[in-house]
Amino acid sequence: MKAVENAMTADFLRSAYGGESMAHMRYLIWGELADKEGFPNIGRLFRAIAYAEQAHADNHFKVLGQQKGDFSVTSGGNFGVGDTVANLQGGIDGELHEIEQMYPVYLETARFQKEKGAERAFHYALEAEKIHAKLFKEAQDYAKEGKDMPLDTVYVCPVCGYTEVGGPVDVCPVCGAKHTVFKAFEK
């Protein structure tokens, strides 16, 4: 893969890497809390989506290629721990920010600057985040009623972060990876 050449796209990749890395850790923490509050399926959902966020961070990092050095990285981050309903709202808000503001701008910039690797990484993340926001909203609706979300096995594509509940798809609709590489988060 050719390393990114344009400074603006490189800045966006570093920012996205920072945001996805923080989301990964935040979701792991919130998943533990959901478990403690009696929502083991919501906890598992947080862990599955944390894995998807790690895939996004990995993609952004790899596209930066051989760029080395210390950089100040500005990225949005939702801080704090609340109850599971509040933490799910934090997840929803973060995902919607990425869907509605961050990734559309990053993606168009990468296209304009003809940075194919960055374009692919941003596209993968954008498509997966749409699913994550929907899943967090469904989980929150249950948590607001004091109920755990009924949840089958959650499958996550390690290439792009696409997330599927129930049975795995034969081929990832976002990146084309075969279902055999998907990671399963089972009860």
Long-range contacts (C-beta under 8 A, 24 or more apart in sequence): 1-62, 1-63, 1-65, 1-117, 2-65, 2-116, 2-117, 3-63, 3-64, 3-65, 3-66, 3-67, 3-117, 4-63, 4-64, 4-65, 4-67, 4-115, 4-117, 4-118, 5-113, 5-115, 6-113, 6-115, 8-109, 8-113, 9-106, 9-109, 9-110, 9-113, 9-115, 9-118, 10-64, 10-67, 12-105, 12-106, 12-109, 12-110, 12-118, 12-122, 13-60, 13-61, 13-63, 13-64, 13-106, 13-118, 13-121, 14-60, 14-64, 14-71, 14-73, 14-75, 15-73, 15-74, 15-75, 16-56, 16-57, 16-60, 16-75, 16-102, 16-103, 16-106, 16-121, 16-122, 16-125, 17-57, 17-60, 17-61, 17-64, 17-73, 17-75, 18-73, 18-74, 18-75, 18-77, 19-75, 19-76, 19-77, 19-94, 19-98, 19-102, 20-53, 20-54, 20-56, 20-57, 20-60, 20-125, 21-53, 21-54, 21-57, 22-75, 22-77, 23-50, 23-53, 23-94, 24-50, 24-51, 24-53, 24-54, 24-57, 25-50, 26-77, 26-78, 26-90, 27-53, 27-91, 29-81, 30-81, 30-84, 30-87, 30-88, 30-90, 30-91, 33-81, 33-83, 33-84, 33-87, 34-84, 34-87, 37-83, 37-84, 38-148, 39-84, 39-143, 39-148, 39-149, 40-148, 40-187, 41-139, 41-148, 41-149, 41-150, 41-151, 41-187, 42-84, 42-88, 42-139, 42-142, 42-143, 42-148, 42-149, 42-151, 44-151, 44-154, 44-185, 44-187, 45-135, 45-136, 45-139, 45-149, 45-151, 45-154, 45-185, 46-87, 46-91, 47-185, 48-154, 48-156, 48-163, 48-183, 48-185, 49-91, 49-132, 49-135, 49-136, 49-156, 49-163, 51-156, 51-158, 51-161, 51-183, 51-185, 52-128, 52-132, 52-156, 52-157, 52-161, 52-162, 52-163, 53-161, 55-124, 55-128, 55-156, 55-157, 55-158, 55-159, 55-160, 55-161, 56-121, 56-124, 56-125, 56-128, 56-161, 59-120, 59-121, 59-124, 59-125, 59-160, 60-118, 60-121, 60-125, 62-117, 62-121, 63-115, 63-117, 63-118, 63-120, 63-121, 65-117, 76-102, 84-143, 85-140, 85-143, 85-144, 88-136, 88-137, 88-139, 88-140, 88-143, 89-140, 91-132, 91-133, 91-136, 92-133, 92-136, 92-137, 92-140, 95-129, 95-130, 95-132, 95-133, 95-136, 96-133, 98-125, 98-126, 98-129, 99-126, 99-129, 99-130, 99-133, 103-129, 123-174, 124-159, 124-160, 124-161, 124-162, 124-174, 124-175, 125-160, 125-161, 127-160, 127-162, 127-174, 128-157, 128-160, 128-161, 128-162, 128-163, 128-174, 131-162, 131-163, 132-163, 135-163, 135-165, 151-187, 153-184, 153-185, 153-186, 153-187, 154-184, 154-185, 155-179, 155-182, 155-183, 155-184, 155-185, 156-182, 156-183, 156-185, 157-181, 157-182, 158-182, 158-183
